[in-house]
Every structure is written in C-alpha cells, then in structure tokens.
Amino acid sequence: MSVPINPAPKNTLKSILNYQWIVMNISFFLFLAIIAILYIANGHLTDKTIRKINTTQKELKELQFEYKTLKSDLMRRSRAVEIQEAVAPYGIVVSKEMPIRIPLEKKIINPTDNK
C-alpha cells in the first residue's frame, strides 16, 4: 500500500497568515504600531523645532542689524560738533577759557576730640 503524500499548499502566504497566528502575535503588532506612531510624532516635533530655530535666527539677525544701526547713530551724535549743534538753540556754547580749579580747604577732624 502506498502512503499518500500531501502536496504543498498552493498559497503559502495564506497558510502563514491565518487567524490563529495573527491572534498569537497581536502584542507584537501593537508594539510595531506604537513604534510607528512615536516615529511619526518625533518627525513632526523635529520639524516644529527646526522652524522655531529658523524664526529665532531671523529675529536675531534683525536685532543685530538694529543694534548696529543704533550704535553707529549714537557714535555720530556723540561727536563734539553734533553736541554743540544740538545745544546751540538753548544758548549753551563751548567756553573759550580754561576751567578754573577751586581749591578745597583741608579740615582735619580729630576723632578723639568729641567734646
């Protein structure tokens, strides 16, 4: 008597992915789903952080330009000629004479003289 030989199933993928195998590996599929969600969320968070960094860099450049402009304007306005022109309407002029030094009298206070 001959032994019947089972022929190979026609669709091996279908035999591997049956309901029982899927139920046994459901925790692994959930783990893969959570990993995929975390991967996508990380990508979005990274994009948001990069956009924020670029915005901050643009603001920093604008503030640096403003600082340099104000600094050069202050340097120009603090020149002696500019100051003389600014205070001329108030009647203030630069003196032509040398300043006079006022001597101070030196008074020595004796700390032991508390009478």
Secondary structure, DSSP 4 states (H G I P E B T S, - for coil): -PPPPPPPPS-HHHHHS-HHHHHHTHHHHHHHHHHHHHHHHHHHHHHHHHHHHHHHHHHHHHHHHHHHHHHHHHHHHTSHHHHHHHHGGGT----SSPPPPPPPP--PPPTT---
